[in-house]
Amino acid sequence: MTRIYLSAPHLGDNEEKYVREAFATNWVSTVGPNIEAFERAFSERVGGLPCVALSSGTAAIHLGLKLLGVGAGDDVLCSTLTFAASANPIVYQGARPVFVDSDRASWNVDPDLVAETLEARARAGKLPKALIVVHLYGQSADLDRLEAACERFDVPILEDAAEALGTHYRGEQVGQRAPLGVFSFNGNKIITTSGGGMLVTRDRAWAEKARYWATQARQPVAWYEHEDVGFNYRMSNVLAGIGRGQLEVLEERVAARRANAFRYRDAFADCPGIELMPQAPYGRHTNWLSVFLLDEAAFGASRDELLAALAAEEIEGRPVWKPLHAQPVFASAERVGGAVAEDLFARGICLPSSSNMTSREQERVIDVVRRVARTRTSSAGASERSWTASAT
Ligand SMILES: *Cc1c(COP(=O)(O)O)cnc(C)c1O
């Protein structure tokens, strides 16, 4: 029985060619034609904005916060339902995260809560330095409403689009409306460079500054001269070669991920208590991960029981992100609400979502989910559902 992974890398035809070019020309470090070409190709996807290729999405968030002037003692609002990497750079900068709850419509940060928080903080003279908006699992947050709230108080937005390459908001790739956008090419993301990130900015001078900080903040003189503390955050030209090839097949990857999610949804249509996460009407949800919400009573099993049944069949599932306000490391952080994110964490499950998952593999996953649903329903004495016929 081969193991089915949650989200595996999926290479195309040209990645190796670009990597070979890096070897053949000896551009194997953090300068070279692949980096330039990758940044140029990426820029075309974000309205021609300047792009800086970095060693990780986390590094991109860090430099983004630095560009926004986030420093010691500042507060930064951040979605609570996300990966820790969204908020860790706030702490790197000596600032304090303030975690804001999700809405049910998109699972992303709730625009009404953001507006209320900003109003209250403006009255108290404690406006945050920035808002980090996460586009979770490939679904765009409601940027119009978030921007409207933030513009009133001049609070800049950083879009954490690490999970949202290929995601659209009102027909446009996310990550380009706010002053700063961040993408990740970690191994589990929709495309990968093995590890890497991209910082997108509306400001050419900011892109130059980020590039300077990312390469140890060296002054342009013969000796090593430093006026600022720098970082070693630049992407390697070898890995940028992988990125060039991956970007060429992005649309196919998006189509495959969406097809996975909708195939699951259709296969579970007659199972009560299991529902695909919302697909907000204002955008294109890539369904980077196929995420479902369980209603234990209706479904007949808990999220953890379903995870255990999948694991027994060598299938990797995962709970939804544990909210950051509930993480021990952020125990002392301020929070705004949190009950929605906690509920999504308690009942949400990520199913295998790789773009190279075969239909036979997906059927294995579907069979386990349906078996768990059916077994529990039957043993509870509820009405039998004829599922075997529709499963083929
Ligand atoms: C993956 C991820 C990051 C971090 O990206 P890395 O490239 O792994 O550093 C940040 N935010 C979110 C929401 C992510 O999913």
The ligand as an SDF file (V2000), in Angstrom:
LIG
                    3D

 15 15  0  0  0  0  0  0  0  0999 V2000
    3.9080   28.1800    4.4030 C   0  0  0  0  0  0  0  0  0  0  0  0
    3.3900   29.4150    5.0060 C   0  0  0  0  0  0  0  0  0  0  0  0
    4.2430   30.4590    5.3970 C   0  0  0  0  0  0  0  0  0  0  0  0
    5.7340   30.3450    5.4260 C   0  0  0  0  0  0  0  0  0  0  0  0
    6.3280   30.0790    4.2100 O   0  0  0  0  0  0  0  0  0  0  0  0
    7.7650   29.3580    4.2190 P   0  0  0  0  0  0  0  0  0  0  0  0
    8.1850   29.4790    2.7910 O   0  0  0  0  0  0  0  0  0  0  0  0
    7.5480   27.9480    4.6360 O   0  0  0  0  0  0  0  0  0  0  0  0
    8.6460   30.1030    5.1340 O   0  0  0  0  0  0  0  0  0  0  0  0
    3.6810   31.6190    5.8880 C   0  0  0  0  0  0  0  0  0  0  0  0
    2.3590   31.7640    6.0000 N   0  0  0  0  0  0  0  0  0  0  0  0
    1.5100   30.7780    5.6470 C   0  0  0  0  0  0  0  0  0  0  0  0
    0.0460   31.0140    5.7930 C   0  0  0  0  0  0  0  0  0  0  0  0
    1.9920   29.5630    5.1680 C   0  0  0  0  0  0  0  0  0  0  0  0
    1.1460   28.5810    4.8740 O   0  0  0  0  0  0  0  0  0  0  0  0
  1  2  1  0
  2  3  1  0
  2 14  2  0
  3  4  1  0
  3 10  2  0
  4  5  1  0
  5  6  1  0
  6  7  2  0
  6  8  1  0
  6  9  1  0
 10 11  1  0
 11 12  2  0
 12 13  1  0
 12 14  1  0
 14 15  1  0
M  END
$$$$
